[in-house]
Amino acid sequence: MSAPSPRSGAGSADDAAGPGTADRAAYVAVLVFPVLVLAGGLVGYLFAPTVHHAAPWTNTLLGLVMFGMGLTLRPADFVLVVKRPVPIVVGVLAQYVVMPGVAVLVSWLMQLPPEIAAGVILVGCAPGGTASNVVSYLARGDVAVSVTMTSISTLLAPLLTPLLTLWLAGAYMPLNGAAMARSIAMVVLLPVVLGLVVRLALPRVVSRLLPVLPWFSVVVIAAIVAIVVSGSADKIVQAGLLVLAAVAVHNVLGLLLGWAVGRVTGQPAPVRRTTAIEVGMQNSGLAAGLAAQYMSPVAALPGAVFSVWHNLSGAVFALLCRRVDARAAARRSA
């Protein structure tokens, strides 16, 4: 998902007390997302036998989401790696170190069943979530850095996600890392690159599609969640609260540690906020799809729940950041 004009910057202090039109539109996008995903999950639960027939389409749907992400990218998004390498490298490293590590810690401390633990770890090993760019905009983070971090972590996913998952989740259940890597390359890397190429070739056509792309992605991810839930509808009641608790702890620790990494490495406040968001928010739709294909339906539940939870927690984080800005502005004017 992308916010309305999210590349415009972190927002000015002048509107710290109240969101403008673009801010309200972005909040609607962030908050409607979990509602639609919850609706998808409800459909998958209530009509499980019917929805589960669509399971073979999961990778195709994921590919469509990633193609949409590729359409939103520009070469300038990658130039930032050269111009400002430190925050990008710090953020991407934290993405693939903090979240997998926290996932292992949460699984151990909560004594999660093997399938759920493997699913939580896979979420932790996934690249940054595309909705992180919207939340970074709302939190007055560095949106340009956010877009680049998400893009780089996504391009690294075919290598790092299966390697980390095989290493950390392999103790909980057998995994085929090579097959997972091929799958990620086909449903993530190839569609993203293709989307970038299409934007370069047809810029005017793509510019007309950009306002629609966030909502298209939301609907497709909701369909993926419906399929994931349909595969484990009989176990959701008994596993639901445990999965929700694990996901909430994982996400909140990711946000806090991501902010701490930015602070320790001396990044300015907007970059610290962005690093927190990029680390705490994952491409959970991808994790859910991979878990359903290479693990089990129950292992896919953490990804499905994360898809809802991290947008809600991200919106709360953005509100807290705005309150900090409003208080700072009030002190300056006093």
FENCOR-V354810 format. One line per field, one symbol per residue. psi: psi as a letter, one per 30 degrees, with the letter a starting at -180 (. if undefined). burial: b if it has 9 or more other ideal C-beta (glycine too) atoms within 8 Angstrom, else e. A space follows every 10 residues. Layout:
psi->???
burial->???
//
This chain:
psi->lklkhfgfaf llfegefkka eeeeeeeeee feefeeeeee eeeeeeheee effgeffeee eeeeeeeeee ffllefffff eeeieeeeee eeeeegeeee eeeeeeeeef hkleeeeeee eeeffllkkf ffeeeeeegh ajeeeeeeee eeeeffefee eeeeeeeeff felkljeeee eeeeeefdee eeeeeeeeee eieeeeeffe ffeeeeeeee eeeeeeeeef fgeffeeffe eeeeeeeeee eeeeeeeeee eeeeggklee eeeeeeeeef klifeeeeee eeefcleeff eeeeeeeeef eeeeeeeeee eeeeeeeeee eef.
burial->bbbeebeeee eeeebbeeee ebbbbbbebb bbbbebbbbb bebbbebbee bbebbeebbe bbbbbbbbbb bbbeeebbeb beeeeebbeb bbebbbebbb bbbbbbbeeb ebeebbbbbb bbbbbbbbbb bbbbbbbbbb bbbbbbbbbb bbbbbbbbeb bbbbbbebbb ebbebebeeb bebbbbbbbb bbbbbbbbbe eeeeebeebb eebbebbbbb bbbbbbbbbb bbbebbeebb ebbbbbbbbb bbbbbbbbbe bbbeeebeeb bbbbbbbbbb bbbbbbbbbb bbbbbbbbbb bbbbbbbbbb bbbbbebbee bbeebbebbe eeee
//
